[in-house]
């Protein structure tokens, strides 16, 4: 396909994909440290998964949260519904979800905010020693459980 990145994918899907289907871009998970000020109430340590959606994504956000909590009840989960496609809180637009929001598709950003806290993020020093595999396994269980639940609902 001739698309470049998610902006092209979102534009290319217009008219061929039901905009109610939504998408789940994600940012890397697995580094626990104190999260930065985000303008939202988050746990004081980075051992949580944030699920961020815009107003059009509220149904998808609620369904994801329900499925994730059922699949991984010990994983701290922070749902957040941003306004105006995230333009008031630009940190919610730093992943592929923003391209889908801009094309009017429901989409979620799944993140533990490691990209804001991990000094090794996308650096040569970003090695397996800096990651929390138990946390990543819980995130995987939560995401897989939520996706299975979403698939059953369609």
C-alpha positions as CSV (number, residue, x, y, z in Angstrom):
1,X,0.0,0.0,0.0
2,X,1.3,3.5,-0.8
3,X,0.6,4.9,2.6
4,X,3.3,6.5,4.7
5,X,2.8,6.1,8.5
6,X,-0.5,6.1,10.3
7,X,-1.6,9.5,8.9
8,X,-1.6,7.9,5.4
9,X,-3.2,4.7,6.7
10,X,-6.0,6.7,8.4
11,X,-6.6,8.7,5.2
12,X,-6.4,5.6,3.0
13,X,-9.0,3.8,5.1
14,X,-11.6,6.5,4.7
15,X,-14.6,5.0,2.8
16,X,-13.2,1.5,3.0
17,X,-13.2,0.9,6.8
18,X,-16.0,1.5,9.2
19,X,-14.9,4.4,11.4
20,X,-16.6,2.8,14.4
21,X,-14.1,0.0,14.3
22,X,-11.3,2.0,15.9
23,X,-7.6,1.4,16.4
24,X,-5.2,0.7,19.3
25,X,-1.8,2.2,18.7
26,X,0.5,1.9,21.6
27,X,3.8,3.2,23.0
28,X,6.4,0.9,24.5
29,X,5.7,-0.4,28.0
30,X,8.1,-1.7,30.6
31,X,10.1,1.0,32.4
32,X,8.9,1.9,35.9
33,X,9.8,5.3,37.4
34,X,8.0,8.4,38.6
35,X,5.9,9.8,35.8
36,X,6.0,13.5,34.8
37,X,3.2,15.9,35.3
38,X,0.7,15.1,32.6
39,X,-2.2,17.3,33.7
40,X,-4.2,14.2,34.7
41,X,-4.2,12.1,37.9
42,X,-1.8,9.2,37.5
43,X,-0.1,6.9,40.0
44,X,3.2,8.2,41.4
45,X,5.2,5.3,40.0
46,X,5.3,4.2,36.4
47,X,3.7,0.8,37.0
48,X,0.5,1.5,35.3
49,X,-1.0,1.4,31.8
50,X,-2.8,4.5,30.6
51,X,-5.5,4.1,27.9
52,X,-6.2,7.4,26.3
53,X,-9.0,8.2,23.9
54,X,-10.7,11.2,22.5
55,X,-14.5,12.0,22.7
56,X,-15.2,9.9,19.6
57,X,-13.3,7.0,21.2
58,X,-15.3,6.9,24.5
59,X,-17.1,3.6,23.7
60,X,-13.9,2.0,22.6
61,X,-12.1,3.3,25.7
62,X,-14.8,2.0,28.0
63,X,-14.8,-1.4,26.3
64,X,-11.0,-1.7,26.4
65,X,-10.9,-0.8,30.1
66,X,-13.6,-3.3,31.0
67,X,-11.8,-6.1,29.0
68,X,-8.3,-5.2,30.3
69,X,-9.5,-5.1,33.9
70,X,-11.2,-8.5,33.6
71,X,-8.0,-10.0,32.0
72,X,-5.4,-8.4,34.3
73,X,-7.1,-7.2,37.5
74,X,-3.7,-6.5,39.2
75,X,-2.6,-4.1,36.5
76,X,-3.2,-0.5,37.5
77,X,-5.1,1.0,34.6
78,X,-5.7,4.7,34.1
79,X,-8.4,5.6,31.5
80,X,-8.4,9.1,30.2
81,X,-10.7,10.8,27.7
82,X,-9.1,13.9,26.2
83,X,-11.0,16.7,24.5
84,X,-10.6,18.3,21.1
85,X,-8.7,15.2,19.8
86,X,-5.9,15.9,22.3
87,X,-5.0,19.4,21.3
88,X,-5.4,20.7,24.8
89,X,-3.0,18.0,26.2
90,X,-0.5,17.5,23.3
91,X,1.2,14.5,25.1
92,X,-1.9,12.6,24.2
93,X,-1.1,13.1,20.5
94,X,2.5,11.8,20.5
95,X,1.5,8.4,19.0
96,X,-0.3,6.9,16.1
97,X,-3.7,7.5,17.7
98,X,-3.6,11.2,16.7
99,X,-3.6,10.4,13.0
100,X,-6.8,8.3,13.5
101,X,-8.4,11.0,15.7
102,X,-7.7,13.6,13.0
103,X,-9.4,11.3,10.4
104,X,-12.4,11.0,12.8
105,X,-11.7,7.3,13.7
106,X,-12.0,6.1,17.3
107,X,-8.5,5.2,18.5
108,X,-6.7,4.6,21.8
109,X,-3.1,5.3,22.9
110,X,-1.9,2.7,25.3
111,X,1.2,3.8,27.3
112,X,3.0,3.6,30.6
113,X,4.5,7.0,29.8
114,X,8.0,5.4,29.7
115,X,8.8,7.6,26.7
116,X,8.7,10.6,29.1
117,X,10.5,9.0,32.0
118,X,13.0,6.5,30.7
119,X,16.3,8.2,29.9
120,X,17.2,5.1,27.8
121,X,14.1,5.2,25.6
122,X,15.1,4.7,22.0
123,X,18.8,5.1,22.9
124,X,21.7,2.7,22.6
125,X,21.4,2.2,26.3
126,X,17.8,1.0,26.0
127,X,18.6,-2.6,26.8
128,X,16.7,-5.5,28.4
129,X,18.2,-4.6,31.8
130,X,16.1,-1.4,31.9
131,X,12.8,-3.2,31.3
132,X,10.2,-4.7,33.7
133,X,9.1,-8.0,32.1
134,X,6.5,-8.9,34.7
135,X,4.8,-5.5,34.0
136,X,5.0,-6.1,30.3
137,X,3.4,-9.5,30.7
138,X,0.5,-7.9,32.6
139,X,0.1,-5.3,29.9
140,X,0.1,-8.0,27.3
141,X,-2.5,-10.0,29.2
142,X,-4.7,-6.9,29.6
143,X,-4.4,-5.9,26.0
144,X,-5.0,-9.4,24.7
145,X,-8.0,-9.8,27.0
146,X,-9.5,-6.5,25.9
147,X,-9.0,-7.3,22.2
148,X,-10.7,-10.6,22.6
149,X,-13.6,-9.0,24.4
150,X,-13.8,-6.3,21.7
151,X,-13.7,-9.0,19.0
152,X,-16.5,-10.9,20.7
153,X,-18.7,-7.7,20.8
154,X,-18.5,-7.3,17.0
